[in-house]
């Protein structure tokens, strides 16, 4: 048991942080950004060790987006003078550009993984990374539809992490799917009409 815990301690710690993060996201709590920062910093090490290079690189993007998301949620603007960014719908005018961006990023990351790494899961690793780029941006803007992105990411990531022998994080992503479904319905009640 001690050997197992020693081999999986980073998986366990990032899983606990991930659970706290998703629960704080569900509540639309600004504290999720601080927890996310710690989780992502440790995730860099975990994913590199497991050969999930796109996920590892994604953590650097997540680190910068946690700072951006925190700033976006607290800053005062003419539209939100109290500094409280409201939950709203993803703008329809952005759907096609973002779908094109996802496809392009997915292709580029896939090519990089196949060409420059020994990844044995380049398709899934690049897919979840490309979707996550949009997902964290949409979360930073408090768009309701970010939950749909995370559901897709969480399903694929759950399977991928079980395959890569990251059982605690894989189980967490299975739980994420459930929480994301409930999160969508909770946030839908809180949407501000544009």
Steps between C-alpha positions, in 0.01 A plus 500: 500500500782741587669425169177568314452832682862596438460429129169685473535788751504767230192346339325500839590861590398638161179298522408653836579846366299421187199400705520825696537690172192353332287550811609863516426536127156349556438771760649765267746583780800716421712276727506238224770704327744467795435128539532458125838670497640254757345204322642603164850563633510145637330368187797611290719252683243219499419518131863527398580189702214311332590607146187712453696780338207698362332490841830607657529794262135583556568550868722799416210652308267422792738677740482817293123463459449469877658842537291635211182335631551639848562846358199473268270395785602782737570794272260786475377597156233732359280195444562365852587796726481284813776279361273195505506333160161340437432158349380537141469313171788438262460754216369333183735710287797320665384141442643450149831678567550297817411171326758586232754582770434169677550306174819688415649465848404132514676438169812695596535333840438157346773563245741621770434195715542256213809674364692596814391269784456134579133551590288191446176699536549804275144517368327504839770709669485768231117493491458567871767766489341684207155494663642607834652813349150618415348360821720694741456818294120455506515439876702818550218685321231316702328360194237242586590276207849441636345206684434318168865535408609359835262206475664396171849556640420313820361190327801462270748587777348244736559220250844633407621520860384150586693384195811694614478358856398820675208341686420772752488779243305272264240442772492873565422566134215249517366700794563822303254381236225471760585829669520675162148386414370633831716811462338578168152491653610706802666764283203504260285628786753778559533620137464871441288578198697709247 
